[in-house]
Amino acid sequence: MAAFHLDNIFLALQYSYAGGYLHERYRIYVRDGIDLIENDEFVITETMKFLRGALLNPKD
């Protein structure tokens, strides 16, 4: 099940850079200019933070 959700996240991320509707949706939820190359590292970092928080158990 985790693989399915990961695939959905990465597909949505990929298409948000390419498609008009998903690009606009991504811009609304994140910020203007999110698709610029200068923001690629930010997008990767924030996506990985989300995935770590969602999939890993916190250490006690």
mmCIF file as Biopython writes it, N, C-alpha, C and O atoms, coordinates in Angstrom:
data_model
#
loop_
_atom_site.group_PDB
_atom_site.id
_atom_site.type_symbol
_atom_site.label_atom_id
_atom_site.label_alt_id
_atom_site.label_comp_id
_atom_site.label_asym_id
_atom_site.label_entity_id
_atom_site.label_seq_id
_atom_site.pdbx_PDB_ins_code
_atom_site.Cartn_x
_atom_site.Cartn_y
_atom_site.Cartn_z
_atom_site.occupancy
_atom_site.B_iso_or_equiv
_atom_site.auth_seq_id
_atom_site.auth_asym_id
_atom_site.pdbx_PDB_model_num
ATOM 1   N N  . MET A ? 1  ? 0.819  -1.193 0.000   1.0 0.0 1  A 1 
ATOM 2   C CA . MET A ? 1  ? 0.000  0.000  0.000   1.0 0.0 1  A 1 
ATOM 3   C C  . MET A ? 1  ? 0.863  1.258  0.000   1.0 0.0 1  A 1 
ATOM 4   O O  . MET A ? 1  ? 0.521  2.240  -0.658  1.0 0.0 1  A 1 
ATOM 5   N N  . ALA A ? 2  ? 1.959  1.239  0.717   1.0 0.0 2  A 1 
ATOM 6   C CA . ALA A ? 2  ? 2.843  2.406  0.755   1.0 0.0 2  A 1 
ATOM 7   C C  . ALA A ? 2  ? 3.386  2.723  -0.634  1.0 0.0 2  A 1 
ATOM 8   O O  . ALA A ? 2  ? 3.509  3.891  -1.002  1.0 0.0 2  A 1 
ATOM 9   N N  . ALA A ? 3  ? 3.710  1.692  -1.400  1.0 0.0 3  A 1 
ATOM 10  C CA . ALA A ? 3  ? 4.230  1.912  -2.755  1.0 0.0 3  A 1 
ATOM 11  C C  . ALA A ? 3  ? 3.192  2.617  -3.630  1.0 0.0 3  A 1 
ATOM 12  O O  . ALA A ? 3  ? 3.542  3.479  -4.436  1.0 0.0 3  A 1 
ATOM 13  N N  . PHE A ? 4  ? 1.945  2.260  -3.478  1.0 0.0 4  A 1 
ATOM 14  C CA . PHE A ? 4  ? 0.870  2.897  -4.236  1.0 0.0 4  A 1 
ATOM 15  C C  . PHE A ? 4  ? 0.795  4.387  -3.914  1.0 0.0 4  A 1 
ATOM 16  O O  . PHE A ? 4  ? 0.690  5.218  -4.816  1.0 0.0 4  A 1 
ATOM 17  N N  . HIS A ? 5  ? 0.850  4.723  -2.628  1.0 0.0 5  A 1 
ATOM 18  C CA . HIS A ? 5  ? 0.775  6.127  -2.219  1.0 0.0 5  A 1 
ATOM 19  C C  . HIS A ? 5  ? 2.011  6.905  -2.663  1.0 0.0 5  A 1 
ATOM 20  O O  . HIS A ? 5  ? 1.903  8.057  -3.084  1.0 0.0 5  A 1 
ATOM 21  N N  . LEU A ? 6  ? 3.160  6.291  -2.571  1.0 0.0 6  A 1 
ATOM 22  C CA . LEU A ? 6  ? 4.381  6.942  -3.056  1.0 0.0 6  A 1 
ATOM 23  C C  . LEU A ? 6  ? 4.274  7.234  -4.549  1.0 0.0 6  A 1 
ATOM 24  O O  . LEU A ? 6  ? 4.635  8.318  -5.007  1.0 0.0 6  A 1 
ATOM 25  N N  . ASP A ? 7  ? 3.781  6.268  -5.294  1.0 0.0 7  A 1 
ATOM 26  C CA . ASP A ? 7  ? 3.617  6.453  -6.729  1.0 0.0 7  A 1 
ATOM 27  C C  . ASP A ? 7  ? 2.673  7.612  -7.021  1.0 0.0 7  A 1 
ATOM 28  O O  . ASP A ? 7  ? 2.947  8.420  -7.909  1.0 0.0 7  A 1 
ATOM 29  N N  . ASN A ? 8  ? 1.575  7.705  -6.293  1.0 0.0 8  A 1 
ATOM 30  C CA . ASN A ? 8  ? 0.634  8.812  -6.482  1.0 0.0 8  A 1 
ATOM 31  C C  . ASN A ? 8  ? 1.290  10.161 -6.211  1.0 0.0 8  A 1 
ATOM 32  O O  . ASN A ? 8  ? 1.087  11.118 -6.959  1.0 0.0 8  A 1 
ATOM 33  N N  . ILE A ? 9  ? 2.069  10.233 -5.151  1.0 0.0 9  A 1 
ATOM 34  C CA . ILE A ? 9  ? 2.742  11.487 -4.805  1.0 0.0 9  A 1 
ATOM 35  C C  . ILE A ? 9  ? 3.715  11.898 -5.902  1.0 0.0 9  A 1 
ATOM 36  O O  . ILE A ? 9  ? 3.721  13.051 -6.334  1.0 0.0 9  A 1 
ATOM 37  N N  . PHE A ? 10 ? 4.534  10.958 -6.348  1.0 0.0 10 A 1 
ATOM 38  C CA . PHE A ? 10 ? 5.531  11.298 -7.357  1.0 0.0 10 A 1 
ATOM 39  C C  . PHE A ? 10 ? 4.903  11.597 -8.717  1.0 0.0 10 A 1 
ATOM 40  O O  . PHE A ? 10 ? 5.398  12.458 -9.445  1.0 0.0 10 A 1 
ATOM 41  N N  . LEU A ? 11 ? 3.829  10.905 -9.068  1.0 0.0 11 A 1 
ATOM 42  C CA . LEU A ? 11 ? 3.135  11.219 -10.326 1.0 0.0 11 A 1 
ATOM 43  C C  . LEU A ? 11 ? 2.506  12.606 -10.274 1.0 0.0 11 A 1 
ATOM 44  O O  . LEU A ? 11 ? 2.596  13.367 -11.238 1.0 0.0 11 A 1 
ATOM 45  N N  . ALA A ? 12 ? 1.874  12.933 -9.162  1.0 0.0 12 A 1 
ATOM 46  C CA . ALA A ? 12 ? 1.282  14.265 -9.025  1.0 0.0 12 A 1 
ATOM 47  C C  . ALA A ? 12 ? 2.357  15.340 -9.082  1.0 0.0 12 A 1 
ATOM 48  O O  . ALA A ? 12 ? 2.163  16.383 -9.707  1.0 0.0 12 A 1 
ATOM 49  N N  . LEU A ? 13 ? 3.478  15.092 -8.441  1.0 0.0 13 A 1 
ATOM 50  C CA . LEU A ? 13 ? 4.588  16.045 -8.477  1.0 0.0 13 A 1 
ATOM 51  C C  . LEU A ? 13 ? 5.106  16.217 -9.899  1.0 0.0 13 A 1 
ATOM 52  O O  . LEU A ? 13 ? 5.336  17.341 -10.347 1.0 0.0 13 A 1 
ATOM 53  N N  . GLN A ? 14 ? 5.288  15.122 -10.600 1.0 0.0 14 A 1 
ATOM 54  C CA . GLN A ? 14 ? 5.786  15.180 -11.974 1.0 0.0 14 A 1 
ATOM 55  C C  . GLN A ? 14 ? 4.818  15.951 -12.875 1.0 0.0 14 A 1 
ATOM 56  O O  . GLN A ? 14 ? 5.243  16.831 -13.622 1.0 0.0 14 A 1 
ATOM 57  N N  . TYR A ? 15 ? 3.546  15.637 -12.814 1.0 0.0 15 A 1 
ATOM 58  C CA . TYR A ? 15 ? 2.570  16.290 -13.682 1.0 0.0 15 A 1 
ATOM 59  C C  . TYR A ? 15 ? 2.305  17.735 -13.278 1.0 0.0 15 A 1 
ATOM 60  O O  . TYR A ? 15 ? 1.866  18.532 -14.108 1.0 0.0 15 A 1 
ATOM 61  N N  . SER A ? 16 ? 2.562  18.088 -12.025 1.0 0.0 16 A 1 
ATOM 62  C CA . SER A ? 16 ? 2.359  19.475 -11.617 1.0 0.0 16 A 1 
ATOM 63  C C  . SER A ? 16 ? 3.325  20.404 -12.331 1.0 0.0 16 A 1 
ATOM 64  O O  . SER A ? 16 ? 3.051  21.597 -12.467 1.0 0.0 16 A 1 
ATOM 65  N N  . TYR A ? 17 ? 4.446  19.878 -12.785 1.0 0.0 17 A 1 
ATOM 66  C CA . TYR A ? 17 ? 5.395  20.681 -13.549 1.0 0.0 17 A 1 
ATOM 67  C C  . TYR A ? 17 ? 5.004  20.760 -15.023 1.0 0.0 17 A 1 
ATOM 68  O O  . TYR A ? 17 ? 5.433  21.681 -15.719 1.0 0.0 17 A 1 
ATOM 69  N N  . ALA A ? 18 ? 4.208  19.825 -15.508 1.0 0.0 18 A 1 
ATOM 70  C CA . ALA A ? 18 ? 3.958  19.721 -16.945 1.0 0.0 18 A 1 
ATOM 71  C C  . ALA A ? 18 ? 2.571  20.185 -17.377 1.0 0.0 18 A 1 
ATOM 72  O O  . ALA A ? 18 ? 2.435  20.825 -18.420 1.0 0.0 18 A 1 
ATOM 73  N N  . GLY A ? 19 ? 1.557  19.878 -16.604 1.0 0.0 19 A 1 
ATOM 74  C CA . GLY A ? 19 ? 0.191  20.137 -17.035 1.0 0.0 19 A 1 
ATOM 75  C C  . GLY A ? 19 ? -0.358 21.456 -16.515 1.0 0.0 19 A 1 
ATOM 76  O O  . GLY A ? 19 ? 0.022  21.909 -15.435 1.0 0.0 19 A 1 
ATOM 77  N N  . GLY A ? 20 ? -1.246 22.070 -17.278 1.0 0.0 20 A 1 
ATOM 78  C CA . GLY A ? 20 ? -1.835 23.345 -16.902 1.0 0.0 20 A 1 
ATOM 79  C C  . GLY A ? 20 ? -2.661 23.283 -15.630 1.0 0.0 20 A 1 
ATOM 80  O O  . GLY A ? 20 ? -2.459 24.082 -14.716 1.0 0.0 20 A 1 
ATOM 81  N N  . TYR A ? 21 ? -3.594 22.338 -15.566 1.0 0.0 21 A 1 
ATOM 82  C CA . TYR A ? 21 ? -4.463 22.227 -14.392 1.0 0.0 21 A 1 
ATOM 83  C C  . TYR A ? 21 ? -3.662 21.914 -13.140 1.0 0.0 21 A 1 
ATOM 84  O O  . TYR A ? 21 ? -3.819 22.584 -12.119 1.0 0.0 21 A 1 
ATOM 85  N N  . LEU A ? 22 ? -2.805 20.904 -13.208 1.0 0.0 22 A 1 
ATOM 86  C CA . LEU A ? 22 ? -2.036 20.525 -12.020 1.0 0.0 22 A 1 
ATOM 87  C C  . LEU A ? 22 ? -1.017 21.592 -11.646 1.0 0.0 22 A 1 
ATOM 88  O O  . LEU A ? 22 ? -0.729 21.793 -10.466 1.0 0.0 22 A 1 
ATOM 89  N N  . HIS A ? 23 ? -0.472 22.277 -12.646 1.0 0.0 23 A 1 
ATOM 90  C CA . HIS A ? 23 ? 0.452  23.376 -12.365 1.0 0.0 23 A 1 
ATOM 91  C C  . HIS A ? 23 ? -0.261 24.464 -11.568 1.0 0.0 23 A 1 
ATOM 92  O O  . HIS A ? 23 ? 0.266  24.949 -10.567 1.0 0.0 23 A 1 
ATOM 93  N N  . GLU A ? 24 ? -1.448 24.846 -12.007 1.0 0.0 24 A 1 
ATOM 94  C CA . GLU A ? 24 ? -2.208 25.884 -11.310 1.0 0.0 24 A 1 
ATOM 95  C C  . GLU A ? 24 ? -2.591 25.427 -9.908  1.0 0.0 24 A 1 
ATOM 96  O O  . GLU A ? 24 ? -2.510 26.207 -8.959  1.0 0.0 24 A 1 
ATOM 97  N N  . ARG A ? 25 ? -2.997 24.204 -9.773  1.0 0.0 25 A 1 
ATOM 98  C CA . ARG A ? 25 ? -3.353 23.641 -8.463  1.0 0.0 25 A 1 
ATOM 99  C C  . ARG A ? 25 ? -2.153 23.648 -7.520  1.0 0.0 25 A 1 
ATOM 100 O O  . ARG A ? 25 ? -2.273 24.019 -6.353  1.0 0.0 25 A 1 
ATOM 101 N N  . TYR A ? 26 ? -1.009 23.238 -8.032  1.0 0.0 26 A 1 
ATOM 102 C CA . TYR A ? 26 ? 0.219  23.223 -7.240  1.0 0.0 26 A 1 
ATOM 103 C C  . TYR A ? 26 ? 0.585  24.640 -6.809  1.0 0.0 26 A 1 
ATOM 104 O O  . TYR A ? 26 ? 0.989  24.855 -5.666  1.0 0.0 26 A 1 
ATOM 105 N N  . ARG A ? 27 ? 0.445  25.608 -7.717  1.0 0.0 27 A 1 
ATOM 106 C CA . ARG A ? 27 ? 0.760  26.996 -7.408  1.0 0.0 27 A 1 
ATOM 107 C C  . ARG A ? 27 ? -0.162 27.529 -6.312  1.0 0.0 27 A 1 
ATOM 108 O O  . ARG A ? 27 ? 0.293  28.231 -5.409  1.0 0.0 27 A 1 
ATOM 109 N N  . ILE A ? 28 ? -1.445 27.203 -6.382  1.0 0.0 28 A 1 
ATOM 110 C CA . ILE A ? 28 ? -2.410 27.666 -5.385  1.0 0.0 28 A 1 
ATOM 111 C C  . ILE A ? 28 ? -2.066 27.117 -4.005  1.0 0.0 28 A 1 
ATOM 112 O O  . ILE A ? 28 ? -2.088 27.856 -3.021  1.0 0.0 28 A 1 
ATOM 113 N N  . TYR A ? 29 ? -1.752 25.833 -3.925  1.0 0.0 29 A 1 
ATOM 114 C CA . TYR A ? 29 ? -1.505 25.207 -2.630  1.0 0.0 29 A 1 
ATOM 115 C C  . TYR A ? 29 ? -0.114 25.479 -2.078  1.0 0.0 29 A 1 
ATOM 116 O O  . TYR A ? 29 ? 0.087  25.412 -0.866  1.0 0.0 29 A 1 
ATOM 117 N N  . VAL A ? 30 ? 0.836  25.780 -2.930  1.0 0.0 30 A 1 
ATOM 118 C CA . VAL A ? 30 ? 2.207  25.973 -2.448  1.0 0.0 30 A 1 
ATOM 119 C C  . VAL A ? 30 ? 2.580  27.448 -2.510  1.0 0.0 30 A 1 
ATOM 120 O O  . VAL A ? 30 ? 2.587  28.125 -1.482  1.0 0.0 30 A 1 
ATOM 121 N N  . ARG A ? 31 ? 2.895  27.965 -3.720  1.0 0.0 31 A 1 
ATOM 122 C CA . ARG A ? 31 ? 3.204  29.390 -3.886  1.0 0.0 31 A 1 
ATOM 123 C C  . ARG A ? 31 ? 3.464  29.694 -5.357  1.0 0.0 31 A 1 
ATOM 124 O O  . ARG A ? 31 ? 3.718  28.797 -6.160  1.0 0.0 31 A 1 
ATOM 125 N N  . ASP A ? 32 ? 3.395  30.988 -5.690  1.0 0.0 32 A 1 
ATOM 126 C CA . ASP A ? 32 ? 3.711  31.414 -7.059  1.0 0.0 32 A 1 
ATOM 127 C C  . ASP A ? 32 ? 5.161  31.101 -7.376  1.0 0.0 32 A 1 
ATOM 128 O O  . ASP A ? 32 ? 6.028  31.201 -6.507  1.0 0.0 32 A 1 
ATOM 129 N N  . GLY A ? 33 ? 5.425  30.724 -8.613  1.0 0.0 33 A 1 
ATOM 130 C CA . GLY A ? 33 ? 6.788  30.471 -9.048  1.0 0.0 33 A 1 
ATOM 131 C C  . GLY A ? 33 ? 7.360  29.150 -8.584  1.0 0.0 33 A 1 
ATOM 132 O O  . GLY A ? 33 ? 8.560  28.912 -8.727  1.0 0.0 33 A 1 
ATOM 133 N N  . ILE A ? 34 ? 6.526  28.287 -8.033  1.0 0.0 34 A 1 
ATOM 134 C CA . ILE A ? 34 ? 7.026  27.020 -7.500  1.0 0.0 34 A 1 
ATOM 135 C C  . ILE A ? 34 ? 7.619  26.145 -8.593  1.0 0.0 34 A 1 
ATOM 136 O O  . ILE A ? 34 ? 8.444  25.276 -8.312  1.0 0.0 34 A 1 
ATOM 137 N N  . ASP A ? 35 ? 7.209  26.366 -9.830  1.0 0.0 35 A 1 
ATOM 138 C CA . ASP A ? 35 ? 7.707  25.541 -10.922 1.0 0.0 35 A 1 
ATOM 139 C C  . ASP A ? 35 ? 9.035  26.032 -11.495 1.0 0.0 35 A 1 
ATOM 140 O O  . ASP A ? 35 ? 9.571  25.408 -12.411 1.0 0.0 35 A 1 
ATOM 141 N N  . LEU A ? 36 ? 9.570  27.118 -10.984 1.0 0.0 36 A 1 
ATOM 142 C CA . LEU A ? 36 ? 10.856 27.621 -11.463 1.0 0.0 36 A 1 
ATOM 143 C C  . LEU A ? 36 ? 11.981 26.698 -11.026 1.0 0.0 36 A 1 
ATOM 144 O O  . LEU A ? 36 ? 11.909 26.065 -9.973  1.0 0.0 36 A 1 
ATOM 145 N N  . ILE A ? 37 ? 13.008 26.629 -11.838 1.0 0.0 37 A 1 
ATOM 146 C CA . ILE A ? 37 ? 14.120 25.716 -11.560 1.0 0.0 37 A 1 
ATOM 147 C C  . ILE A ? 37 ? 14.802 26.047 -10.225 1.0 0.0 37 A 1 
ATOM 148 O O  . ILE A ? 37 ? 15.358 25.162 -9.575  1.0 0.0 37 A 1 
ATOM 149 N N  . GLU A ? 38 ? 14.759 27.308 -9.825  1.0 0.0 38 A 1 
ATOM 150 C CA . GLU A ? 38 ? 15.372 27.701 -8.550  1.0 0.0 38 A 1 
ATOM 151 C C  . GLU A ? 38 ? 14.686 27.043 -7.354  1.0 0.0 38 A 1 
ATOM 152 O O  . GLU A ? 38 ? 15.280 26.935 -6.281  1.0 0.0 38 A 1 
ATOM 153 N N  . ASN A ? 39 ? 13.452 26.607 -7.530  1.0 0.0 39 A 1 
ATOM 154 C CA . ASN A ? 39 ? 12.693 26.007 -6.433  1.0 0.0 39 A 1 
ATOM 155 C C  . ASN A ? 39 ? 12.722 24.487 -6.427  1.0 0.0 39 A 1 
ATOM 156 O O  . ASN A ? 39 ? 12.095 23.865 -5.570  1.0 0.0 39 A 1 
ATOM 157 N N  . ASP A ? 40 ? 13.429 23.884 -7.354  1.0 0.0 40 A 1 
ATOM 158 C CA . ASP A ? 40 ? 13.461 22.419 -7.429  1.0 0.0 40 A 1 
ATOM 159 C C  . ASP A ? 40 ? 13.960 21.784 -6.134  1.0 0.0 40 A 1 
ATOM 160 O O  . ASP A ? 40 ? 13.381 20.806 -5.662  1.0 0.0 40 A 1 
ATOM 161 N N  . GLU A ? 41 ? 15.010 22.324 -5.566  1.0 0.0 41 A 1 
ATOM 162 C CA . GLU A ? 41 ? 15.555 21.761 -4.327  1.0 0.0 41 A 1 
ATOM 163 C C  . GLU A ? 41 ? 14.548 21.893 -3.184  1.0 0.0 41 A 1 
ATOM 164 O O  . GLU A ? 41 ? 14.414 20.983 -2.366  1.0 0.0 41 A 1 
ATOM 165 N N  . PHE A ? 42 ? 13.845 23.016 -3.128  1.0 0.0 42 A 1 
ATOM 166 C CA . PHE A ? 42 ? 12.806 23.219 -2.122  1.0 0.0 42 A 1 
ATOM 167 C C  . PHE A ? 42 ? 11.712 22.168 -2.265  1.0 0.0 42 A 1 
ATOM 168 O O  . PHE A ? 42 ? 11.286 21.574 -1.275  1.0 0.0 42 A 1 
ATOM 169 N N  . VAL A ? 43 ? 11.259 21.939 -3.488  1.0 0.0 43 A 1 
ATOM 170 C CA . VAL A ? 43 ? 10.194 20.961 -3.742  1.0 0.0 43 A 1 
ATOM 171 C C  . VAL A ? 43 ? 10.641 19.565 -3.320  1.0 0.0 43 A 1 
ATOM 172 O O  . VAL A ? 43 ? 9.887  18.842 -2.668  1.0 0.0 43 A 1 
ATOM 173 N N  . ILE A ? 44 ? 11.849 19.187 -3.685  1.0 0.0 44 A 1 
ATOM 174 C CA . ILE A ? 44 ? 12.371 17.865 -3.319  1.0 0.0 44 A 1 
ATOM 175 C C  . ILE A ? 44 ? 12.484 17.734 -1.808  1.0 0.0 44 A 1 
ATOM 176 O O  . ILE A ? 44 ? 12.061 16.730 -1.236  1.0 0.0 44 A 1 
ATOM 177 N N  . THR A ? 45 ? 13.053 18.741 -1.162  1.0 0.0 45 A 1 
ATOM 178 C CA . THR A ? 45 ? 13.236 18.707 0.292   1.0 0.0 45 A 1 
ATOM 179 C C  . THR A ? 45 ? 11.904 18.597 1.024   1.0 0.0 45 A 1 
ATOM 180 O O  . THR A ? 45 ? 11.762 17.784 1.938   1.0 0.0 45 A 1 
ATOM 181 N N  . GLU A ? 46 ? 10.934 19.408 0.628   1.0 0.0 46 A 1 
ATOM 182 C CA . GLU A ? 46 ? 9.637  19.390 1.301   1.0 0.0 46 A 1 
ATOM 183 C C  . GLU A ? 46 ? 8.874  18.090 1.044   1.0 0.0 46 A 1 
ATOM 184 O O  . GLU A ? 46 ? 8.184  17.589 1.932   1.0 0.0 46 A 1 
ATOM 185 N N  . THR A ? 47 ? 8.995  17.549 -0.157  1.0 0.0 47 A 1 
ATOM 186 C CA . THR A ? 47 ? 8.356  16.267 -0.456  1.0 0.0 47 A 1 
ATOM 187 C C  . THR A ? 47 ? 8.959  15.161 0.397   1.0 0.0 47 A 1 
ATOM 188 O O  . THR A ? 47 ? 8.234  14.319 0.928   1.0 0.0 47 A 1 
ATOM 189 N N  . MET A ? 48 ? 10.272 15.157 0.529   1.0 0.0 48 A 1 
ATOM 190 C CA . MET A ? 48 ? 10.935 14.133 1.341   1.0 0.0 48 A 1 
ATOM 191 C C  . MET A ? 48 ? 10.585 14.288 2.820   1.0 0.0 48 A 1 
ATOM 192 O O  . MET A ? 48 ? 10.421 13.286 3.516   1.0 0.0 48 A 1 
ATOM 193 N N  . LYS A ? 49 ? 10.468 15.517 3.313   1.0 0.0 49 A 1 
ATOM 194 C CA . LYS A ? 49 ? 10.055 15.734 4.708   1.0 0.0 49 A 1 
ATOM 195 C C  . LYS A ? 49 ? 8.672  15.135 4.946   1.0 0.0 49 A 1 
ATOM 196 O O  . LYS A ? 49 ? 8.435  14.463 5.950   1.0 0.0 49 A 1 
ATOM 197 N N  . PHE A ? 50 ? 7.766  15.391 4.004   1.0 0.0 50 A 1 
ATOM 198 C CA . PHE A ? 50 ? 6.419  14.850 4.129   1.0 0.0 50 A 1 
ATOM 199 C C  . PHE A ? 50 ? 6.440  13.328 4.149   1.0 0.0 50 A 1 
ATOM 200 O O  . PHE A ? 50 ? 5.797  12.702 4.991   1.0 0.0 50 A 1 
ATOM 201 N N  . LEU A ? 51 ? 7.177  12.739 3.223   1.0 0.0 51 A 1 
ATOM 202 C CA . LEU A ? 51 ? 7.231  11.279 3.134   1.0 0.0 51 A 1 
ATOM 203 C C  . LEU A ? 51 ? 7.842  10.668 4.389   1.0 0.0 51 A 1 
ATOM 204 O O  . LEU A ? 51 ? 7.342  9.665  4.900   1.0 0.0 51 A 1 
ATOM 205 N N  . ARG A ? 52 ? 8.910  11.261 4.882   1.0 0.0 52 A 1 
ATOM 206 C CA . ARG A ? 52 ? 9.517  10.742 6.121   1.0 0.0 52 A 1 
ATOM 207 C C  . ARG A ? 52 ? 8.532  10.813 7.280   1.0 0.0 52 A 1 
ATOM 208 O O  . ARG A ? 52 ? 8.405  9.862  8.052   1.0 0.0 52 A 1 
ATOM 209 N N  . GLY A ? 53 ? 7.842  11.928 7.401   1.0 0.0 53 A 1 
ATOM 210 C CA . GLY A ? 53 ? 6.875  12.090 8.484   1.0 0.0 53 A 1 
ATOM 211 C C  . GLY A ? 53 ? 5.694  11.146 8.360   1.0 0.0 53 A 1 
ATOM 212 O O  . GLY A ? 53 ? 5.152  10.684 9.365   1.0 0.0 53 A 1 
ATOM 213 N N  . ALA A ? 54 ? 5.298  10.861 7.138   1.0 0.0 54 A 1 
ATOM 214 C CA . ALA A ? 54 ? 4.129  10.009 6.917   1.0 0.0 54 A 1 
ATOM 215 C C  . ALA A ? 54 ? 4.446  8.528  7.036   1.0 0.0 54 A 1 
ATOM 216 O O  . ALA A ? 54 ? 3.587  7.744  7.439   1.0 0.0 54 A 1 
ATOM 217 N N  . LEU A ? 55 ? 5.665  8.134  6.691   1.0 0.0 55 A 1 
ATOM 218 C CA . LEU A ? 55 ? 5.970  6.709  6.587   1.0 0.0 55 A 1 
ATOM 219 C C  . LEU A ? 55 ? 6.872  6.156  7.684   1.0 0.0 55 A 1 
ATOM 220 O O  . LEU A ? 55 ? 6.884  4.949  7.925   1.0 0.0 55 A 1 
ATOM 221 N N  . LEU A ? 56 ? 7.616  7.011  8.339   1.0 0.0 56 A 1 
ATOM 222 C CA . LEU A ? 56 ? 8.540  6.518  9.359   1.0 0.0 56 A 1 
ATOM 223 C C  . LEU A ? 56 ? 7.948  6.674  10.747  1.0 0.0 56 A 1 
ATOM 224 O O  . LEU A ? 56 ? 7.235  7.637  11.025  1.0 0.0 56 A 1 
ATOM 225 N N  . ASN A ? 57 ? 8.246  5.731  11.604  1.0 0.0 57 A 1 
ATOM 226 C CA . ASN A ? 57 ? 7.809  5.815  12.991  1.0 0.0 57 A 1 
ATOM 227 C C  . ASN A ? 57 ? 8.729  6.754  13.750  1.0 0.0 57 A 1 
ATOM 228 O O  . ASN A ? 57 ? 9.949  6.676  13.602  1.0 0.0 57 A 1 
ATOM 229 N N  . PRO A ? 58 ? 8.161  7.647  14.566  1.0 0.0 58 A 1 
ATOM 230 C CA . PRO A ? 58 ? 9.019  8.537  15.352  1.0 0.0 58 A 1 
ATOM 231 C C  . PRO A ? 58 ? 9.794  7.742  16.400  1.0 0.0 58 A 1 
ATOM 232 O O  . PRO A ? 58 ? 9.297  6.762  16.955  1.0 0.0 58 A 1 
ATOM 233 N N  . LYS A ? 59 ? 11.001 8.180  16.651  1.0 0.0 59 A 1 
ATOM 234 C CA . LYS A ? 59 ? 11.816 7.514  17.673  1.0 0.0 59 A 1 
ATOM 235 C C  . LYS A ? 59 ? 11.434 8.053  19.041  1.0 0.0 59 A 1 
ATOM 236 O O  . LYS A ? 59 ? 11.214 9.252  19.212  1.0 0.0 59 A 1 
ATOM 237 N N  . ASP A ? 60 ? 11.361 7.172  19.990  1.0 0.0 60 A 1 
ATOM 238 C CA . ASP A ? 60 ? 10.972 7.577  21.359  1.0 0.0 60 A 1 
ATOM 239 C C  . ASP A ? 60 ? 12.117 8.216  22.080  1.0 0.0 60 A 1 
ATOM 240 O O  . ASP A ? 60 ? 11.973 8.616  23.235  1.0 0.0 60 A 1 
#
